[in-house]
């Protein structure tokens, strides 16, 4: 009977030890999850910011392209006018 009680107590001690270890692992996992969730939120914010910046850059490039095309058109017109004047 005493052997059985002793064996039962050892089993309880082992189970308590396993439970404690699992609790430590769970807390570590929860901490890691929290860190990863914060990182994800940061990355989402950074990604949104980069998308906005990229769109702004695209708009600016488009404006600059339009200006360049207009300048090229103006230069061609001026060149044509100059050619007409020379021919007169």
PyMOL Python script that loads the backbone (N, CA, C, O; Angstrom):
from pymol import cmd

cmd.read_pdbstr("""\
ATOM      1  N   UNK A   1       0.819  -1.196   0.000  1.00  0.00           N
ATOM      2  CA  UNK A   1       0.000   0.000   0.000  1.00  0.00           C
ATOM      3  C   UNK A   1       0.866   1.266   0.000  1.00  0.00           C
ATOM      4  O   UNK A   1       0.602   2.211  -0.744  1.00  0.00           O
ATOM      5  N   UNK A   2       1.901   1.270   0.843  1.00  0.00           N
ATOM      6  CA  UNK A   2       2.789   2.424   0.897  1.00  0.00           C
ATOM      7  C   UNK A   2       3.536   2.600  -0.422  1.00  0.00           C
ATOM      8  O   UNK A   2       3.789   3.722  -0.861  1.00  0.00           O
ATOM      9  N   UNK A   3       3.884   1.481  -1.044  1.00  0.00           N
ATOM     10  CA  UNK A   3       4.540   1.564  -2.347  1.00  0.00           C
ATOM     11  C   UNK A   3       3.612   2.215  -3.369  1.00  0.00           C
ATOM     12  O   UNK A   3       4.029   3.024  -4.199  1.00  0.00           O
ATOM     13  N   UNK A   4       2.361   1.838  -3.278  1.00  0.00           N
ATOM     14  CA  UNK A   4       1.380   2.391  -4.208  1.00  0.00           C
ATOM     15  C   UNK A   4       1.206   3.890  -3.982  1.00  0.00           C
ATOM     16  O   UNK A   4       1.103   4.655  -4.941  1.00  0.00           O
ATOM     17  N   UNK A   5       1.175   4.305  -2.739  1.00  0.00           N
ATOM     18  CA  UNK A   5       1.058   5.730  -2.411  1.00  0.00           C
ATOM     19  C   UNK A   5       2.312   6.468  -2.876  1.00  0.00           C
ATOM     20  O   UNK A   5       2.226   7.560  -3.437  1.00  0.00           O
ATOM     21  N   UNK A   6       3.461   5.871  -2.642  1.00  0.00           N
ATOM     22  CA  UNK A   6       4.718   6.485  -3.056  1.00  0.00           C
ATOM     23  C   UNK A   6       4.774   6.614  -4.574  1.00  0.00           C
ATOM     24  O   UNK A   6       5.184   7.646  -5.107  1.00  0.00           O
ATOM     25  N   UNK A   7       4.358   5.559  -5.259  1.00  0.00           N
ATOM     26  CA  UNK A   7       4.326   5.595  -6.719  1.00  0.00           C
ATOM     27  C   UNK A   7       3.343   6.671  -7.201  1.00  0.00           C
ATOM     28  O   UNK A   7       3.628   7.394  -8.156  1.00  0.00           O
ATOM     29  N   UNK A   8       2.225   6.768  -6.556  1.00  0.00           N
ATOM     30  CA  UNK A   8       1.224   7.773  -6.906  1.00  0.00           C
ATOM     31  C   UNK A   8       1.783   9.185  -6.682  1.00  0.00           C
ATOM     32  O   UNK A   8       1.568  10.078  -7.502  1.00  0.00           O
ATOM     33  N   UNK A   9       2.496   9.380  -5.576  1.00  0.00           N
ATOM     34  CA  UNK A   9       3.085  10.690  -5.288  1.00  0.00           C
ATOM     35  C   UNK A   9       4.151  11.054  -6.324  1.00  0.00           C
ATOM     36  O   UNK A   9       4.234  12.202  -6.761  1.00  0.00           O
ATOM     37  N   UNK A  10       4.967  10.065  -6.713  1.00  0.00           N
ATOM     38  CA  UNK A  10       5.965  10.313  -7.757  1.00  0.00           C
ATOM     39  C   UNK A  10       5.280  10.691  -9.075  1.00  0.00           C
ATOM     40  O   UNK A  10       5.702  11.600  -9.790  1.00  0.00           O
ATOM     41  N   UNK A  11       4.212   9.954  -9.358  1.00  0.00           N
ATOM     42  CA  UNK A  11       3.473  10.236 -10.586  1.00  0.00           C
ATOM     43  C   UNK A  11       2.901  11.655 -10.535  1.00  0.00           C
ATOM     44  O   UNK A  11       2.947  12.372 -11.534  1.00  0.00           O
ATOM     45  N   UNK A  12       2.371  12.061  -9.402  1.00  0.00           N
ATOM     46  CA  UNK A  12       1.827  13.414  -9.229  1.00  0.00           C
ATOM     47  C   UNK A  12       2.934  14.452  -9.372  1.00  0.00           C
ATOM     48  O   UNK A  12       2.744  15.483 -10.017  1.00  0.00           O
ATOM     49  N   UNK A  13       4.083  14.182  -8.776  1.00  0.00           N
ATOM     50  CA  UNK A  13       5.220  15.096  -8.878  1.00  0.00           C
ATOM     51  C   UNK A  13       5.664  15.226 -10.331  1.00  0.00           C
ATOM     52  O   UNK A  13       5.945  16.324 -10.811  1.00  0.00           O
ATOM     53  N   UNK A  14       5.722  14.094 -11.023  1.00  0.00           N
ATOM     54  CA  UNK A  14       6.094  14.122 -12.440  1.00  0.00           C
ATOM     55  C   UNK A  14       5.078  14.924 -13.252  1.00  0.00           C
ATOM     56  O   UNK A  14       5.450  15.731 -14.103  1.00  0.00           O
ATOM     57  N   UNK A  15       3.810  14.698 -12.983  1.00  0.00           N
ATOM     58  CA  UNK A  15       2.761  15.418 -13.703  1.00  0.00           C
ATOM     59  C   UNK A  15       2.809  16.917 -13.406  1.00  0.00           C
ATOM     60  O   UNK A  15       2.616  17.737 -14.303  1.00  0.00           O
ATOM     61  N   UNK A  16       3.064  17.269 -12.158  1.00  0.00           N
ATOM     62  CA  UNK A  16       3.188  18.683 -11.797  1.00  0.00           C
ATOM     63  C   UNK A  16       4.384  19.315 -12.510  1.00  0.00           C
ATOM     64  O   UNK A  16       4.322  20.460 -12.957  1.00  0.00           O
ATOM     65  N   UNK A  17       5.459  18.557 -12.605  1.00  0.00           N
ATOM     66  CA  UNK A  17       6.647  19.051 -13.303  1.00  0.00           C
ATOM     67  C   UNK A  17       6.344  19.264 -14.786  1.00  0.00           C
ATOM     68  O   UNK A  17       6.717  20.288 -15.359  1.00  0.00           O
ATOM     69  N   UNK A  18       5.675  18.308 -15.396  1.00  0.00           N
ATOM     70  CA  UNK A  18       5.301  18.430 -16.808  1.00  0.00           C
ATOM     71  C   UNK A  18       4.356  19.615 -16.990  1.00  0.00           C
ATOM     72  O   UNK A  18       4.501  20.395 -17.931  1.00  0.00           O
ATOM     73  N   UNK A  19       3.393  19.742 -16.088  1.00  0.00           N
ATOM     74  CA  UNK A  19       2.443  20.854 -16.160  1.00  0.00           C
ATOM     75  C   UNK A  19       3.168  22.192 -16.045  1.00  0.00           C
ATOM     76  O   UNK A  19       2.867  23.129 -16.785  1.00  0.00           O
ATOM     77  N   UNK A  20       4.110  22.282 -15.131  1.00  0.00           N
ATOM     78  CA  UNK A  20       4.883  23.512 -14.966  1.00  0.00           C
ATOM     79  C   UNK A  20       5.676  23.816 -16.242  1.00  0.00           C
ATOM     80  O   UNK A  20       5.705  24.959 -16.700  1.00  0.00           O
ATOM     81  N   UNK A  21       6.315  22.793 -16.810  1.00  0.00           N
ATOM     82  CA  UNK A  21       7.089  22.981 -18.044  1.00  0.00           C
ATOM     83  C   UNK A  21       6.178  23.441 -19.181  1.00  0.00           C
ATOM     84  O   UNK A  21       6.540  24.335 -19.946  1.00  0.00           O
ATOM     85  N   UNK A  22       5.008  22.837 -19.288  1.00  0.00           N
ATOM     86  CA  UNK A  22       4.065  23.233 -20.340  1.00  0.00           C
ATOM     87  C   UNK A  22       3.591  24.668 -20.121  1.00  0.00           C
ATOM     88  O   UNK A  22       3.394  25.413 -21.081  1.00  0.00           O
ATOM     89  N   UNK A  23       3.410  25.053 -18.861  1.00  0.00           N
ATOM     90  CA  UNK A  23       3.002  26.420 -18.548  1.00  0.00           C
ATOM     91  C   UNK A  23       4.087  27.415 -18.972  1.00  0.00           C
ATOM     92  O   UNK A  23       3.786  28.471 -19.529  1.00  0.00           O
ATOM     93  N   UNK A  24       5.343  27.070 -18.706  1.00  0.00           N
ATOM     94  CA  UNK A  24       6.468  27.917 -19.120  1.00  0.00           C
ATOM     95  C   UNK A  24       6.503  28.026 -20.644  1.00  0.00           C
ATOM     96  O   UNK A  24       6.688  29.114 -21.190  1.00  0.00           O
ATOM     97  N   UNK A  25       6.325  26.901 -21.324  1.00  0.00           N
ATOM     98  CA  UNK A  25       6.326  26.903 -22.789  1.00  0.00           C
ATOM     99  C   UNK A  25       5.168  27.739 -23.338  1.00  0.00           C
ATOM    100  O   UNK A  25       5.332  28.471 -24.314  1.00  0.00           O
ATOM    101  N   UNK A  26       4.005  27.625 -22.708  1.00  0.00           N
ATOM    102  CA  UNK A  26       2.840  28.397 -23.138  1.00  0.00           C
ATOM    103  C   UNK A  26       3.098  29.892 -22.985  1.00  0.00           C
ATOM    104  O   UNK A  26       2.791  30.670 -23.889  1.00  0.00           O
ATOM    105  N   UNK A  27       3.654  30.293 -21.863  1.00  0.00           N
ATOM    106  CA  UNK A  27       3.948  31.713 -21.652  1.00  0.00           C
ATOM    107  C   UNK A  27       4.964  32.217 -22.675  1.00  0.00           C
ATOM    108  O   UNK A  27       4.835  33.328 -23.190  1.00  0.00           O
ATOM    109  N   UNK A  28       5.970  31.400 -22.966  1.00  0.00           N
ATOM    110  CA  UNK A  28       6.966  31.786 -23.969  1.00  0.00           C
ATOM    111  C   UNK A  28       6.306  31.914 -25.342  1.00  0.00           C
ATOM    112  O   UNK A  28       6.600  32.845 -26.093  1.00  0.00           O
ATOM    113  N   UNK A  29       5.421  30.984 -25.663  1.00  0.00           N
ATOM    114  CA  UNK A  29       4.711  31.041 -26.948  1.00  0.00           C
ATOM    115  C   UNK A  29       3.811  32.268 -27.027  1.00  0.00           C
ATOM    116  O   UNK A  29       3.732  32.921 -28.068  1.00  0.00           O
ATOM    117  N   UNK A  30       3.135  32.580 -25.927  1.00  0.00           N
ATOM    118  CA  UNK A  30       2.267  33.764 -25.909  1.00  0.00           C
ATOM    119  C   UNK A  30       3.085  35.041 -26.084  1.00  0.00           C
ATOM    120  O   UNK A  30       2.672  35.961 -26.791  1.00  0.00           O
ATOM    121  N   UNK A  31       4.241  35.089 -25.436  1.00  0.00           N
ATOM    122  CA  UNK A  31       5.121  36.251 -25.585  1.00  0.00           C
ATOM    123  C   UNK A  31       5.592  36.379 -27.030  1.00  0.00           C
ATOM    124  O   UNK A  31       5.574  37.467 -27.605  1.00  0.00           O
ATOM    125  N   UNK A  32       6.012  35.259 -27.607  1.00  0.00           N
ATOM    126  CA  UNK A  32       6.465  35.263 -29.002  1.00  0.00           C
ATOM    127  C   UNK A  32       5.325  35.671 -29.934  1.00  0.00           C
ATOM    128  O   UNK A  32       5.534  36.433 -30.878  1.00  0.00           O
ATOM    129  N   UNK A  33       4.130  35.170 -29.670  1.00  0.00           N
ATOM    130  CA  UNK A  33       2.968  35.529 -30.492  1.00  0.00           C
ATOM    131  C   UNK A  33       2.698  37.026 -30.409  1.00  0.00           C
ATOM    132  O   UNK A  33       2.426  37.672 -31.421  1.00  0.00           O
ATOM    133  N   UNK A  34       2.773  37.565 -29.219  1.00  0.00           N
ATOM    134  CA  UNK A  34       2.550  38.998 -29.032  1.00  0.00           C
ATOM    135  C   UNK A  34       3.572  39.815 -29.824  1.00  0.00           C
ATOM    136  O   UNK A  34       3.223  40.791 -30.488  1.00  0.00           O
ATOM    137  N   UNK A  35       4.823  39.406 -29.744  1.00  0.00           N
ATOM    138  CA  UNK A  35       5.884  40.098 -30.493  1.00  0.00           C
ATOM    139  C   UNK A  35       5.614  40.014 -31.990  1.00  0.00           C
ATOM    140  O   UNK A  35       5.739  41.009 -32.703  1.00  0.00           O
ATOM    141  N   UNK A  36       5.243  38.830 -32.464  1.00  0.00           N
ATOM    142  CA  UNK A  36       4.970  38.651 -33.893  1.00  0.00           C
ATOM    143  C   UNK A  36       3.765  39.475 -34.342  1.00  0.00           C
ATOM    144  O   UNK A  36       3.763  40.027 -35.443  1.00  0.00           O
ATOM    145  N   UNK A  37       2.740  39.557 -33.488  1.00  0.00           N
ATOM    146  CA  UNK A  37       1.570  40.371 -33.829  1.00  0.00           C
ATOM    147  C   UNK A  37       1.949  41.850 -33.923  1.00  0.00           C
ATOM    148  O   UNK A  37       1.474  42.562 -34.808  1.00  0.00           O
ATOM    149  N   UNK A  38       2.803  42.305 -33.009  1.00  0.00           N
ATOM    150  CA  UNK A  38       3.262  43.695 -33.064  1.00  0.00           C
ATOM    151  C   UNK A  38       4.096  43.936 -34.321  1.00  0.00           C
ATOM    152  O   UNK A  38       3.950  44.962 -34.986  1.00  0.00           O
ATOM    153  N   UNK A  39       4.967  42.985 -34.639  1.00  0.00           N
ATOM    154  CA  UNK A  39       5.770  43.102 -35.863  1.00  0.00           C
ATOM    155  C   UNK A  39       4.874  43.154 -37.092  1.00  0.00           C
ATOM    156  O   UNK A  39       5.097  43.952 -38.002  1.00  0.00           O
ATOM    157  N   UNK A  40       3.858  42.295 -37.112  1.00  0.00           N
ATOM    158  CA  UNK A  40       2.934  42.270 -38.244  1.00  0.00           C
ATOM    159  C   UNK A  40       2.228  43.610 -38.395  1.00  0.00           C
ATOM    160  O   UNK A  40       2.112  44.136 -39.502  1.00  0.00           O
ATOM    161  N   UNK A  41       1.758  44.161 -37.284  1.00  0.00           N
ATOM    162  CA  UNK A  41       1.088  45.465 -37.337  1.00  0.00           C
ATOM    163  C   UNK A  41       2.043  46.535 -37.864  1.00  0.00           C
ATOM    164  O   UNK A  41       1.654  47.383 -38.666  1.00  0.00           O
ATOM    165  N   UNK A  42       3.280  46.489 -37.413  1.00  0.00           N
ATOM    166  CA  UNK A  42       4.283  47.446 -37.893  1.00  0.00           C
ATOM    167  C   UNK A  42       4.524  47.275 -39.385  1.00  0.00           C
ATOM    168  O   UNK A  42       4.585  48.258 -40.124  1.00  0.00           O
ATOM    169  N   UNK A  43       4.663  46.027 -39.832  1.00  0.00           N
ATOM    170  CA  UNK A  43       4.914  45.768 -41.255  1.00  0.00           C
ATOM    171  C   UNK A  43       3.732  46.195 -42.116  1.00  0.00           C
ATOM    172  O   UNK A  43       3.919  46.714 -43.217  1.00  0.00           O
ATOM    173  N   UNK A  44       2.519  45.980 -41.621  1.00  0.00           N
ATOM    174  CA  UNK A  44       1.332  46.403 -42.373  1.00  0.00           C
ATOM    175  C   UNK A  44       1.322  47.920 -42.507  1.00  0.00           C
ATOM    176  O   UNK A  44       1.042  48.453 -43.581  1.00  0.00           O
ATOM    177  N   UNK A  45       1.629  48.612 -41.413  1.00  0.00           N
ATOM    178  CA  UNK A  45       1.679  50.073 -41.451  1.00  0.00           C
ATOM    179  C   UNK A  45       2.764  50.551 -42.417  1.00  0.00           C
ATOM    180  O   UNK A  45       2.530  51.449 -43.225  1.00  0.00           O
ATOM    181  N   UNK A  46       3.944  49.949 -42.330  1.00  0.00           N
ATOM    182  CA  UNK A  46       5.044  50.325 -43.228  1.00  0.00           C
ATOM    183  C   UNK A  46       4.683  50.052 -44.684  1.00  0.00           C
ATOM    184  O   UNK A  46       4.990  50.851 -45.568  1.00  0.00           O
ATOM    185  N   UNK A  47       4.035  48.927 -44.924  1.00  0.00           N
ATOM    186  CA  UNK A  47       3.637  48.569 -46.288  1.00  0.00           C
ATOM    187  C   UNK A  47       2.637  49.589 -46.831  1.00  0.00           C
ATOM    188  O   UNK A  47       2.748  50.018 -47.980  1.00  0.00           O
ATOM    189  N   UNK A  48       1.670  49.975 -46.015  1.00  0.00           N
ATOM    190  CA  UNK A  48       0.694  50.982 -46.442  1.00  0.00           C
ATOM    191  C   UNK A  48       1.385  52.302 -46.744  1.00  0.00           C
ATOM    192  O   UNK A  48       1.073  52.963 -47.734  1.00  0.00           O
ATOM    193  N   UNK A  49       2.311  52.678 -45.898  1.00  0.00           N
ATOM    194  CA  UNK A  49       3.055  53.920 -46.106  1.00  0.00           C
ATOM    195  C   UNK A  49       3.868  53.855 -47.398  1.00  0.00           C
ATOM    196  O   UNK A  49       3.898  54.815 -48.167  1.00  0.00           O
ATOM    197  N   UNK A  50       4.520  52.732 -47.629  1.00  0.00           N
ATOM    198  CA  UNK A  50       5.310  52.570 -48.854  1.00  0.00           C
ATOM    199  C   UNK A  50       4.419  52.590 -50.096  1.00  0.00           C
ATOM    200  O   UNK A  50       4.807  53.133 -51.131  1.00  0.00           O
ATOM    201  N   UNK A  51       3.232  52.003 -49.993  1.00  0.00           N
ATOM    202  CA  UNK A  51       2.298  52.034 -51.127  1.00  0.00           C
ATOM    203  C   UNK A  51       1.881  53.466 -51.440  1.00  0.00           C
ATOM    204  O   UNK A  51       1.811  53.866 -52.602  1.00  0.00           O
ATOM    205  N   UNK A  52       1.604  54.240 -50.377  1.00  0.00           N
ATOM    206  CA  UNK A  52       1.244  55.651 -50.589  1.00  0.00           C
ATOM    207  C   UNK A  52       2.402  56.404 -51.234  1.00  0.00           C
ATOM    208  O   UNK A  52       2.205  57.170 -52.178  1.00  0.00           O
ATOM    209  N   UNK A  53       3.603  56.183 -50.722  1.00  0.00           N
ATOM    210  CA  UNK A  53       4.780  56.856 -51.284  1.00  0.00           C
ATOM    211  C   UNK A  53       4.999  56.458 -52.740  1.00  0.00           C
ATOM    212  O   UNK A  53       5.328  57.300 -53.576  1.00  0.00           O
ATOM    213  N   UNK A  54       4.818  55.188 -53.034  1.00  0.00           N
ATOM    214  CA  UNK A  54       4.979  54.717 -54.408  1.00  0.00           C
ATOM    215  C   UNK A  54       3.948  55.369 -55.321  1.00  0.00           C
ATOM    216  O   UNK A  54       4.279  55.793 -56.429  1.00  0.00           O
ATOM    217  N   UNK A  55       2.712  55.450 -54.866  1.00  0.00           N
ATOM    218  CA  UNK A  55       1.668  56.080 -55.679  1.00  0.00           C
ATOM    219  C   UNK A  55       1.972  57.560 -55.895  1.00  0.00           C
ATOM    220  O   UNK A  55       1.788  58.082 -56.995  1.00  0.00           O
ATOM    221  N   UNK A  56       2.437  58.233 -54.845  1.00  0.00           N
ATOM    222  CA  UNK A  56       2.812  59.644 -54.989  1.00  0.00           C
ATOM    223  C   UNK A  56       3.954  59.796 -55.993  1.00  0.00           C
ATOM    224  O   UNK A  56       3.952  60.720 -56.806  1.00  0.00           O
ATOM    225  N   UNK A  57       4.923  58.890 -55.935  1.00  0.00           N
ATOM    226  CA  UNK A  57       6.049  58.939 -56.877  1.00  0.00           C
ATOM    227  C   UNK A  57       5.563  58.692 -58.305  1.00  0.00           C
ATOM    228  O   UNK A  57       6.030  59.337 -59.244  1.00  0.00           O
ATOM    229  N   UNK A  58       4.632  57.765 -58.464  1.00  0.00           N
ATOM    230  CA  UNK A  58       4.087  57.493 -59.801  1.00  0.00           C
ATOM    231  C   UNK A  58       3.366  58.716 -60.355  1.00  0.00           C
ATOM    232  O   UNK A  58       3.514  59.058 -61.528  1.00  0.00           O
ATOM    233  N   UNK A  59       2.588  59.368 -59.501  1.00  0.00           N
ATOM    234  CA  UNK A  59       1.879  60.575 -59.934  1.00  0.00           C
ATOM    235  C   UNK A  59       2.883  61.650 -60.333  1.00  0.00           C
ATOM    236  O   UNK A  59       2.719  62.310 -61.359  1.00  0.00           O
ATOM    237  N   UNK A  60       3.920  61.823 -59.522  1.00  0.00           N
ATOM    238  CA  UNK A  60       4.944  62.827 -59.815  1.00  0.00           C
ATOM    239  C   UNK A  60       5.661  62.512 -61.132  1.00  0.00           C
ATOM    240  O   UNK A  60       5.885  63.406 -61.948  1.00  0.00           O
ATOM    241  N   UNK A  61       6.014  61.258 -61.334  1.00  0.00           N
ATOM    242  CA  UNK A  61       6.672  60.861 -62.586  1.00  0.00           C
ATOM    243  C   UNK A  61       5.744  61.126 -63.771  1.00  0.00           C
ATOM    244  O   UNK A  61       6.181  61.596 -64.821  1.00  0.00           O
ATOM    245  N   UNK A  62       4.477  60.823 -63.593  1.00  0.00           N
ATOM    246  CA  UNK A  62       3.511  61.071 -64.669  1.00  0.00           C
ATOM    247  C   UNK A  62       3.432  62.561 -64.994  1.00  0.00           C
ATOM    248  O   UNK A  62       3.398  62.948 -66.162  1.00  0.00           O
ATOM    249  N   UNK A  63       3.402  63.394 -63.952  1.00  0.00           N
ATOM    250  CA  UNK A  63       3.386  64.850 -64.164  1.00  0.00           C
ATOM    251  C   UNK A  63       4.644  65.306 -64.895  1.00  0.00           C
ATOM    252  O   UNK A  63       4.577  66.093 -65.840  1.00  0.00           O
ATOM    253  N   UNK A  64       5.780  64.807 -64.448  1.00  0.00           N
ATOM    254  CA  UNK A  64       7.046  65.182 -65.081  1.00  0.00           C
ATOM    255  C   UNK A  64       7.094  64.702 -66.533  1.00  0.00           C
ATOM    256  O   UNK A  64       7.599  65.408 -67.406  1.00  0.00           O
ATOM    257  N   UNK A  65       6.576  63.517 -66.787  1.00  0.00           N
ATOM    258  CA  UNK A  65       6.506  63.025 -68.171  1.00  0.00           C
ATOM    259  C   UNK A  65       5.628  63.935 -69.027  1.00  0.00           C
ATOM    260  O   UNK A  65       5.968  64.257 -70.166  1.00  0.00           O
ATOM    261  N   UNK A  66       4.491  64.343 -68.456  1.00  0.00           N
ATOM    262  CA  UNK A  66       3.599  65.252 -69.191  1.00  0.00           C
ATOM    263  C   UNK A  66       4.303  66.573 -69.499  1.00  0.00           C
ATOM    264  O   UNK A  66       4.195  67.103 -70.605  1.00  0.00           O
ATOM    265  N   UNK A  67       5.027  67.099 -68.501  1.00  0.00           N
ATOM    266  CA  UNK A  67       5.771  68.350 -68.717  1.00  0.00           C
ATOM    267  C   UNK A  67       6.818  68.166 -69.810  1.00  0.00           C
ATOM    268  O   UNK A  67       6.976  69.022 -70.680  1.00  0.00           O
ATOM    269  N   UNK A  68       7.524  67.054 -69.758  1.00  0.00           N
ATOM    270  CA  UNK A  68       8.562  66.784 -70.753  1.00  0.00           C
ATOM    271  C   UNK A  68       7.951  66.683 -72.148  1.00  0.00           C
ATOM    272  O   UNK A  68       8.505  67.206 -73.115  1.00  0.00           O
ATOM    273  N   UNK A  69       6.821  66.015 -72.245  1.00  0.00           N
ATOM    274  CA  UNK A  69       6.159  65.890 -73.548  1.00  0.00           C
ATOM    275  C   UNK A  69       5.702  67.258 -74.054  1.00  0.00           C
ATOM    276  O   UNK A  69       5.810  67.557 -75.243  1.00  0.00           O
ATOM    277  N   UNK A  70       5.192  68.082 -73.144  1.00  0.00           N
ATOM    278  CA  UNK A  70       4.762  69.428 -73.538  1.00  0.00           C
ATOM    279  C   UNK A  70       5.956  70.260 -73.997  1.00  0.00           C
ATOM    280  O   UNK A  70       5.873  70.972 -74.998  1.00  0.00           O
ATOM    281  N   UNK A  71       7.059  70.170 -73.270  1.00  0.00           N
ATOM    282  CA  UNK A  71       8.268  70.895 -73.667  1.00  0.00           C
ATOM    283  C   UNK A  71       8.770  70.418 -75.025  1.00  0.00           C
ATOM    284  O   UNK A  71       9.167  71.228 -75.862  1.00  0.00           O
ATOM    285  N   UNK A  72       8.753  69.131 -75.241  1.00  0.00           N
ATOM    286  CA  UNK A  72       9.173  68.589 -76.532  1.00  0.00           C
ATOM    287  C   UNK A  72       8.269  69.109 -77.653  1.00  0.00           C
ATOM    288  O   UNK A  72       8.740  69.474 -78.731  1.00  0.00           O
ATOM    289  N   UNK A  73       6.977  69.133 -77.379  1.00  0.00           N
ATOM    290  CA  UNK A  73       6.021  69.670 -78.356  1.00  0.00           C
ATOM    291  C   UNK A  73       6.319  71.144 -78.645  1.00  0.00           C
ATOM    292  O   UNK A  73       6.342  71.570 -79.800  1.00  0.00           O
ATOM    293  N   UNK A  74       6.547  71.918 -77.572  1.00  0.00           N
ATOM    294  CA  UNK A  74       6.859  73.344 -77.735  1.00  0.00           C
ATOM    295  C   UNK A  74       8.149  73.537 -78.542  1.00  0.00           C
ATOM    296  O   UNK A  74       8.219  74.406 -79.411  1.00  0.00           O
ATOM    297  N   UNK A  75       9.151  72.733 -78.253  1.00  0.00           N
ATOM    298  CA  UNK A  75      10.423  72.827 -78.981  1.00  0.00           C
ATOM    299  C   UNK A  75      10.209  72.528 -80.460  1.00  0.00           C
ATOM    300  O   UNK A  75      10.759  73.215 -81.321  1.00  0.00           O
ATOM    301  N   UNK A  76       9.424  71.521 -80.749  1.00  0.00           N
ATOM    302  CA  UNK A  76       9.151  71.184 -82.155  1.00  0.00           C
ATOM    303  C   UNK A  76       8.415  72.326 -82.856  1.00  0.00           C
ATOM    304  O   UNK A  76       8.714  72.669 -84.000  1.00  0.00           O
ATOM    305  N   UNK A  77       7.445  72.906 -82.143  1.00  0.00           N
ATOM    306  CA  UNK A  77       6.713  74.041 -82.728  1.00  0.00           C
ATOM    307  C   UNK A  77       7.662  75.203 -83.012  1.00  0.00           C
ATOM    308  O   UNK A  77       7.631  75.803 -84.087  1.00  0.00           O
ATOM    309  N   UNK A  78       8.504  75.506 -82.028  1.00  0.00           N
ATOM    310  CA  UNK A  78       9.459  76.601 -82.202  1.00  0.00           C
ATOM    311  C   UNK A  78      10.424  76.299 -83.350  1.00  0.00           C
ATOM    312  O   UNK A  78      10.767  77.181 -84.138  1.00  0.00           O
ATOM    313  N   UNK A  79      10.844  75.067 -83.428  1.00  0.00           N
ATOM    314  CA  UNK A  79      11.745  74.663 -84.501  1.00  0.00           C
ATOM    315  C   UNK A  79      11.065  74.811 -85.857  1.00  0.00           C
ATOM    316  O   UNK A  79      11.675  75.283 -86.816  1.00  0.00           O
ATOM    317  N   UNK A  80       9.810  74.409 -85.931  1.00  0.00           N
ATOM    318  CA  UNK A  80       9.057  74.556 -87.186  1.00  0.00           C
ATOM    319  C   UNK A  80       8.886  76.027 -87.558  1.00  0.00           C
ATOM    320  O   UNK A  80       9.035  76.402 -88.721  1.00  0.00           O
ATOM    321  N   UNK A  81       8.570  76.859 -86.557  1.00  0.00           N
ATOM    322  CA  UNK A  81       8.420  78.297 -86.815  1.00  0.00           C
ATOM    323  C   UNK A  81       9.743  78.891 -87.300  1.00  0.00           C
ATOM    324  O   UNK A  81       9.777  79.684 -88.241  1.00  0.00           O
ATOM    325  N   UNK A  82      10.820  78.495 -86.643  1.00  0.00           N
ATOM    326  CA  UNK A  82      12.139  78.982 -87.038  1.00  0.00           C
ATOM    327  C   UNK A  82      12.460  78.557 -88.473  1.00  0.00           C
ATOM    328  O   UNK A  82      13.003  79.334 -89.257  1.00  0.00           O
ATOM    329  N   UNK A  83      12.122  77.338 -88.792  1.00  0.00           N
ATOM    330  CA  UNK A  83      12.358  76.837 -90.147  1.00  0.00           C
ATOM    331  C   UNK A  83      11.543  77.634 -91.165  1.00  0.00           C
ATOM    332  O   UNK A  83      12.033  77.960 -92.246  1.00  0.00           O
ATOM    333  N   UNK A  84      10.288  77.946 -90.808  1.00  0.00           N
ATOM    334  CA  UNK A  84       9.440  78.746 -91.702  1.00  0.00           C
ATOM    335  C   UNK A  84      10.037  80.135 -91.913  1.00  0.00           C
ATOM    336  O   UNK A  84      10.055  80.651 -93.031  1.00  0.00           O
ATOM    337  N   UNK A  85      10.528  80.736 -90.820  1.00  0.00           N
ATOM    338  CA  UNK A  85      11.124  82.074 -90.917  1.00  0.00           C
ATOM    339  C   UNK A  85      12.364  82.031 -91.805  1.00  0.00           C
ATOM    340  O   UNK A  85      12.575  82.928 -92.621  1.00  0.00           O
ATOM    341  N   UNK A  86      13.171  81.007 -91.653  1.00  0.00           N
ATOM    342  CA  UNK A  86      14.382  80.880 -92.467  1.00  0.00           C
ATOM    343  C   UNK A  86      14.041  80.716 -93.947  1.00  0.00           C
ATOM    344  O   UNK A  86      14.760  81.202 -94.821  1.00  0.00           O
ATOM    345  N   UNK A  87      12.949  80.035 -94.207  1.00  0.00           N
ATOM    346  CA  UNK A  87      12.558  79.779 -95.593  1.00  0.00           C
ATOM    347  C   UNK A  87      11.964  81.017 -96.265  1.00  0.00           C
ATOM    348  O   UNK A  87      11.905  81.078 -97.493  1.00  0.00           O
ATOM    349  N   UNK A  88      11.533  81.981 -95.497  1.00  0.00           N
ATOM    350  CA  UNK A  88      10.914  83.188 -96.084  1.00  0.00           C
ATOM    351  C   UNK A  88      11.906  84.110 -96.639  1.00  0.00           C
ATOM    352  O   UNK A  88      11.544  85.163 -97.164  1.00  0.00           O
TER     353      UNK A  88
END
""", "prot")
cmd.dss("prot")
cmd.show_as("cartoon", "prot")
cmd.util.cbc("prot")
cmd.orient("prot")
